[in-house]
């Protein structure tokens, strides 16, 4: 492109001033000024190119594209214009035009060819054509095997296909510093949390303001049982983005496990302000309140969680435990029925049903419930023992001994059952 003519510096200042007007909220005034400046005879092509970049930065894609299309007519084959225009077409969801431009850049154009390959790969990934993207990058790698950026691009292709092992192999051959966060995420998905944590620590040195990064960091720390670190990262995340509501439940769980229930409830209350449709937040508050023996308040919050998700077994389990604690047998029975509608295959619910019937002195119903539990899980020592106690209390000692003997074979380290067998 031509060098700037004398006097263009003043015009450049005027262009920058117009964009400062837009930034200050005087959008119409700024755009009007720019339209006039673009027709100023002092406006050269280099300043037009810079103006197009400004338009792009401020989100005025149509204006930027119009300038670059005219420049490309004047400078056909100019890779700098082609690459910038291709990016704009991508932003404007005109992928076909973008691809056509990028394919015009040839191998002998060196770094511009590499940039074109990277953009082409991104385009194909956007369209879900991962195999085509992979093929393009591997073709470039065969020609430029030392280019780390191509390995990074290949890592991205595998990452977006959730092929995390292959993604790691390529990221580690690529520009490692720029992919610390990706490597951390890959290792987290692979369950290698300690390695993931190391990369999250490195990633936050260069990218402290990323919400996704802080969430991943906190999640991995939580999985490793580093609860203070997890709490710190989730807190940093919520200070950065209080609408990141999935972090509130994890933060409250981390705090709750540290015995910081008041603080945990505080963050749950914050989370509920931002998201009143998430049953996990209501459930966790009810759980924490129950741990503090605030049964009435606990029930209120658990019921709200159930209203949001009536088949949520975690909530139903917690409500059942609460009703059993406070001996509200009617509501306990109602909750058992709901649970069995949702998960009829769970033997532990029949165990609870048997215990409930024992409290109500419905001995036959209790026995039937225990036997239903054993049909689902014949090796449950809890059920075997409980049925044994019931049968003994009914005077059917020989039957009780049979169930206790089965239980002790499954789990020999049961002092109470061993003593009962010795006594009888």
Residue pairs with C-beta under 8 A, 6 or more apart in sequence:
1 45
1 46
1 49
1 71
1 75
1 78
2 44
2 45
2 46
3 44
3 46
4 12
4 44
4 46
4 47
5 42
5 44
7 42
8 42
8 43
8 44
8 46
8 47
10 42
11 37
11 40
11 42
11 43
11 47
12 47
12 50
14 33
14 37
15 34
15 37
15 47
15 50
15 51
15 54
16 54
17 33
18 30
18 31
18 33
18 34
18 37
19 30
19 34
19 54
19 58
20 30
21 27
21 29
21 30
21 33
22 30
22 31
22 58
23 58
31 60
31 63
34 51
34 55
34 63
37 43
37 51
38 48
38 51
38 67
45 71
45 74
45 75
48 67
48 70
48 71
49 67
49 68
49 71
49 80
49 81
49 84
51 67
52 63
52 64
52 67
52 68
52 71
52 84
53 64
53 84
55 61
55 63
55 64
55 67
56 64
56 84
56 87
56 88
56 91
61 88
61 91
61 92
62 92
64 88
65 85
65 88
65 89
65 92
68 81
68 84
68 85
68 88
69 85
71 78
71 81
72 78
72 81
72 82
72 85
75 81
77 104
79 105
79 109
79 112
79 116
80 112
82 101
82 102
82 104
82 105
82 116
83 102
83 105
83 112
83 115
83 116
83 119
85 101
86 98
86 101
86 102
86 116
86 119
87 98
87 119
89 95
89 97
89 98
89 101
90 98
90 119
90 122
90 123
90 126
95 123
95 126
95 127
98 119
98 123
99 120
99 123
102 116
102 119
102 120
102 123
103 116
103 120
105 112
105 113
105 116
106 113
107 113
107 143
109 116
113 140
114 140
114 144
114 147
114 149
114 150
117 136
117 137
117 140
117 150
117 153
118 149
118 150
118 153
120 133
120 136
121 133
121 136
121 137
121 153
121 156
121 157
122 133
124 130
124 132
124 133
124 136
125 133
125 156
125 157
125 160
130 157
130 160
130 161
133 157
134 154
134 157
137 150
137 153
137 154
137 157
138 154
140 147
140 150
141 147
141 150
141 151
141 154
144 150
148 173
148 174
148 175
149 174
149 175
150 174
151 170
151 171
151 173
151 174
152 170
152 171
152 174
152 175
152 178
152 179
153 174
154 170
154 174
155 166
155 167
155 168
155 169
155 170
155 171
155 174
155 179
155 182
156 167
156 182
158 164
158 166
158 167
158 170
159 167
159 171
159 182
159 185
159 186
162 189
164 186
164 187
164 189
164 190
165 186
165 190
167 182
167 186
168 183
168 186
168 187
168 190
171 179
171 182
171 183
171 186
172 183
176 183
177 206
180 199
180 200
180 202
180 203
180 206
180 207
181 199
181 200
181 203
181 207
181 210
181 212
181 213
181 216
183 196
183 199
184 196
184 197
184 198
184 199
184 200
184 202
184 203
184 213
184 216
184 217
184 220
185 196
185 216
186 196
187 193
187 195
187 196
187 199
188 196
188 216
188 219
188 220
188 223
193 220
193 223
193 224
194 224
196 216
196 220
197 217
197 220
197 221
197 224
197 226
200 213
200 216
200 217
200 220
201 217
203 213
203 217
204 213
204 214
204 217
207 213
209 240
211 237
211 240
211 241
211 244
214 233
214 234
214 236
214 237
214 240
215 233
215 234
215 237
215 244
215 246
215 247
217 233
218 229
218 230
218 231
218 232
218 233
218 234
218 237
218 247
218 250
218 251
218 254
219 230
219 250
221 227
221 229
221 230
221 233
222 230
222 250
222 253
222 254
227 254
227 255
227 257
227 258
228 258
230 250
230 251
230 254
231 251
231 254
231 255
231 258
234 247
234 250
234 251
234 254
235 251
237 244
237 247
238 244
238 247
238 248
238 251
238 267
238 270
242 270
242 274
243 274
245 271
245 274
245 275
245 278
245 281
248 267
248 268
248 270
248 271
248 274
248 275
248 281
249 268
249 271
249 278
249 280
249 281
249 284
251 264
251 267
252 264
252 265
252 267
252 268
252 271
252 281
252 284
252 285
252 288
253 264
253 284
255 261
255 263
255 264
255 267
256 264
256 284
256 287
256 288
256 291
261 288
261 291
261 292
264 284
264 288
265 285
265 288
265 289
268 281
268 284
268 285
268 288
269 285
271 278
271 281
272 278
272 281
272 282
272 285
275 281
277 308
278 308
279 305
279 306
279 308
279 309
279 312
279 315
280 305
282 301
282 302
282 304
282 305
282 308
283 301
283 302
283 305
283 312
283 314
283 315
283 318
285 301
286 297
286 298
286 299
286 300
286 301
286 302
286 305
286 315
286 318
287 298
287 302
287 318
289 297
289 298
289 301
290 298
290 302
290 318
290 321
290 322
295 322
295 325
295 326
298 322
299 319
299 322
302 315
302 318
302 319
302 322
303 319
305 312
305 315
306 312
306 315
306 316
306 319
309 315
310 338
311 342
313 339
313 342
313 343
316 335
316 338
316 339
316 342
317 339
319 331
319 335
320 332
320 335
320 336
320 339
320 352
323 329
323 331
323 332
323 335
324 332
324 352
324 355
324 356
327 359
329 356
329 359
329 360
332 352
332 356
333 356
336 349
336 352
336 353
336 356
339 346
339 349
340 349
340 350
340 353
343 349
345 376
346 376
347 372
347 373
347 374
347 375
347 376
347 377
347 380
347 383
348 373
348 380
348 382
350 369
350 370
350 372
350 373
350 376
350 383
351 369
351 370
351 373
351 380
351 382
351 383
351 386
353 369
353 372
354 365
354 366
354 367
354 369
354 370
354 373
354 383
354 386
354 387
354 390
355 366
355 386
357 363
357 365
357 366
357 369
358 366
358 390
363 390
363 394
366 390
367 387
367 390
367 391
370 383
370 386
370 387
370 390
371 387
373 380
373 383
374 380
374 383
374 384
374 387
377 383
379 410
381 407
381 410
381 411
381 414
384 403
384 404
384 406
384 407
384 410
385 403
385 404
385 407
385 414
385 417
387 400
387 403
388 400
388 401
388 403
388 404
388 407
388 417
388 420
389 400
390 400
391 397
391 399
391 400
391 403
392 400
397 424
401 421
401 424
404 417
404 420
404 421
405 421
407 414
407 417
408 414
408 417
408 418
408 421
